[in-house]
Amino acid sequence: MTHTGHRVRRQGRDVVFDAILYSICAVLLLIILYPLWFIVIASFSDPSAVAGGHVWVWPVGFTLDGYDELLKQPKVWLGYRNTIAYTVAGTLIGLAVNIPAAYALSRKDLWGRKGLMGLYVFTMFFSGGLIPIFLTVQQAGLYNTFWVLVLPFSVSAYNIIVARTFFETSLPPDLWDAAQIDGCGNLRFFFTMALPLSKAVISVIALWTAVGQWNSYFNALIYIRDENLYPLQLIMRNILITNQNFAALGTGEAAMIAMRRANLVRYAMIIIATVPIMCVYPFIQKYFDQGVMIGAVKG
């Protein structure tokens, strides 16, 4: 009886603890998700209702004017095309240079491995600066070309360190020893064993690279002058600045209307610029916590 009563009291405490824990998680989830939800509903709401603070949970005065104003501009579609091309090319090249480098640095038989790793780490804290990088890009003939947003910044020391750590901890030495007995060399082992067993880290690195490439606008601002090569983020920035300047030039009621319309375009701009890359995440998320090494080595 005493044991049963103790168990009941303990279960009661567990229920209270679970209730508090779920309440805290619900509040944190609301804090994170509500700003995103507000941007969505504000992009479909009347600008006056948003400015007046009447939009809280659902759109008020449903309108598609913000999306219509953006999508009817040819530069937006041009920016989409360029950004997709930059993202695909940048992700593939980033994987092609970072993953092999990480695997090579994970091999204990690589001569000078610690020194090379030190050089990679050094670049995470120190840089040559904007002017030397600009001069290097210009002398390499990449300035104002498609490849300037893809090649010069494809190497990421952080991604290499993450992938190297994965290779060191997730590829058992026994697997390499067994492959050597069968006459497998480093290059063949990398393509036939290491890569197939590394889908998780490859997917994570690909997602990080793609998101960084999709959201990048500063490099385009510095190294590109041809508007036909502008990525979507830079085109969106120019549209936003134009609308804000137009609103600032007005006076009275006209200026207020122009400012509200500029805010509506801003909300629509955020949705248009972020939804495509967010749609990619569900297809990669399954690899994040997947145990890719289960069953790789037996006995």
N, C-alpha and C positions, 0 to 999 in steps of 0.2 A: 504493500500500500504506500509505504514511504517512497519506494523507488518510482512508483507510478506518479505520485504527486510531484516528485522532483522533476520527472520527465515532462509533466504538464507545464510546470512553472518555467522550465527551460525552453520548451516550445513557445510559450507565451512571450518570453524575452526575444526569441528568434523572430517571432512575428513582428514585434515592435521594431527590432533592428532592421528587418527587411523593409518595413513600411517607411522608416526614416531614410534608409538608403535609396529606395526607389523614388521617394519624394525629392531628395537632393538631385538625383540623376534627371528627374523630370524637369526640375527648375533649370539645371545646367543645359539640358537639351533645348528648352524654350529660349534661353538666353542666346544660344548659338543659332537656332533655326529661325527665330522671329525676324531678325534683320534681313535674312534672305527672303523670307516670305513677304515682308513689307515691300521690298524692291519689286517683287513679282506683281503684287496687287497694285502698287503705285504706278507701275508701267501701263496698267490697263484702266487707271482711274482718271477722272477729270482733274486737270492741274489745280483748279480752284479748290476742289475738295481736299487734295493733298496738302496744299498750302494752308488751308484752314484747319488742318488737324482732324478731319472727319474720317480719314481712312485708317482703320485699325485691323480688321480681320478680313473683310471682303472688299473688292473694288467698288468704288462709288462713282456713278456716272460713267459707266463702261465706255471706253474709247480705244481705238487702235491708231490714233493719230501719230503717236510717237513712233510706232513701228512703220507706219506708212511713210512718214517723212524720211526715215532712215533707209528703208528698203527700196525706195524709188530713186535713190542716188546710185549711179553706176559705180562710183568709187567704192562703195561698201562691198559690192559683189567682187570687184577687183581685189579688194583687201582680203576677202574670204579666200579667193583662189590663191593669192600669194602666201597667206598664212598657212593654209593647208600644205602647200608645196614646201614652205620652210620647215614646218613641223615634221612632215614625213621624212624629208631629206636630212634634217638635223637629228632626228631620232635614230635613223638608220646609221648615219655616220658616227653619232655619239656612241652607239652600241659597238660599232666596228672598231673604234679606237680604245674605248674604255674597258670593255670586257676582256679582250686579249691582254691588255696591259695589266689588268688586275690579276688575271690568271698567272701571267709570267712572274709578277711580284709575289705571288703566293707560293711559288716553287722554291724550296729551300736550296735546290742545286743551282739557282741563278747566281752567277758571280756578281758581286757588288750590289746585292739586293737591298741592303740597309742604306747604302749611300743613295741609290735611286729613289728609295722611299722617302728619304730625307729631303731630296730635291722636290718631290711632289708636295710634301707637307709644307715646305718653305713657301711655295706659291700660294698656299691658302691664306697666308698671313701677310705676304709682301707682294707688291705688284710694281711693274715698271712705270705705271702711271698712264694716263690717257694719251698724252702727247707721244711718247715712244710707241705705244700700241698703234696709234693713228698713223704714224710714219711707217711703221712696219707693214701695216695693211696696205698703205698707199704704194710702197715700193714693191710689194708682192703682186701688184696689179689687181687687187680685189676690191678696191674702193669703187663704190657705186655699181656693184654687180650683185647678182643673185647669191653668189657663194660667200659674200662677206658676212652674211648672217648665219652661215652653216659651218664653214671650215675653221676660221681662226679661234672660235670659242667652243669647239666641239669637245676638247679635253676637259674633264672635270676631276680635280684631285679628290674631292669628297666622294663622288661616285666610284672612283677607282678604289678608295680605301674601303668603302662598304662592300664592294664586290670581292676585293681581295680577302677581307675577313670571312666572307661567306665561303670562298673556296678553301681557305685554311681550316675552317671548322666543320665543313659539311662534306668534304671529299676525303674519305678515310685513306690513310697510307696503304692499307691492305688492298684497296681498289687499284691503286697505281702499281703495287707490287704484282698483283695478278695480271694486270695488263702487260707489264714488262715481260713476264714469263711467256706470254703469247706473242711476244715480238712487237708490242705496240710502243711507238715513240711518243714524244711529248705532243707533237702536232696532231697526230691521229687521236691520241687520248683526249685532247682538248675538244675536238669536233665530235667524236663518237661517244665519249663518256661524260666529260665535264659539262658541255653545253646542254645535253638532254636532261641532266640532273640538276640544272641551275635555272629552270624556268621561273622560279619564284623571284630570285634576285634580278634576272634579266627583265622580268615584267615590271618590277619596282623601278629599276634604273630607266627603263623605257618610259614609264609614266612620269617620273621626275623630269626627264629630258623633254618630253613632249609638252608638259605643262609650262616649263620654263621657256621653251621656244614659242609656244602659243601666246604667252603673256608678254613676251619681250617687245619693247618699243624703243628703249634707250639706244641700243646699238644701231637700229635703223635710223634714229634721229641723228646720229653722229656720222654714220658711214654711207648713207644713201641719200641722193639728191633727186633721183628720177622718181616721180610720183607713181609711175607704172610699176615700180618695185616696192612700194610701200606695203607693209603688213597691215592687217586689220586694226591692230591696236593704235598704230600711228594715224591711220585715217580717222578712226573714232576720236582720237585726241584732237585732230584738226577741226572736225565737225563741232565738237564741244566748245573749243575756243572760239570758233566763228559765231556760234549761237550766243555765247556769253558776251562777246563783243557787240553783237547786234542789239542785245538787250541793254547793254550799258550805254549805247548811243541814244536810246529812246528816253522819253520823259513822260512823267505822269502815268496814266492808265495804260498807255501803249507799252511803256517800259515794264510795267508789272506783268502784263499779259505775255510779253516776250520772255521774261524771266521764268514764268511758270511753264511756258512751252519748252524752254531750254531744259528745265528740270525734268519734264516728261520725257524728252529725248534722252536725257542722261540715264534715266531708269531703264528705258528700252534698250539703250546702248549696252548697259551692263548685262542684260539678259541675252542679247544677241551675241555678245562676245564670250560669254561663259558657258552657255548651254551646250555647245558642241563638244567642248573638251570634257564637260561633266558626263556626257553620254558615253564616253569611252571608259570611264572608271569601272562600271559594273562588270565589264568583260575582263578586266585585269585583277579586280579585287580578290577573286577566288584563289589566286596564286600567293597572296600575301602571307597567309597562315598555313599554307599547304605543306605537309611534311614530305618534301620531294626525295628525302634520303631513306624513307621507310623501305626496307627490303633491298637496299642497294648492296649490302654486304651481309651474307649469311654464314653462320658457322664460324 
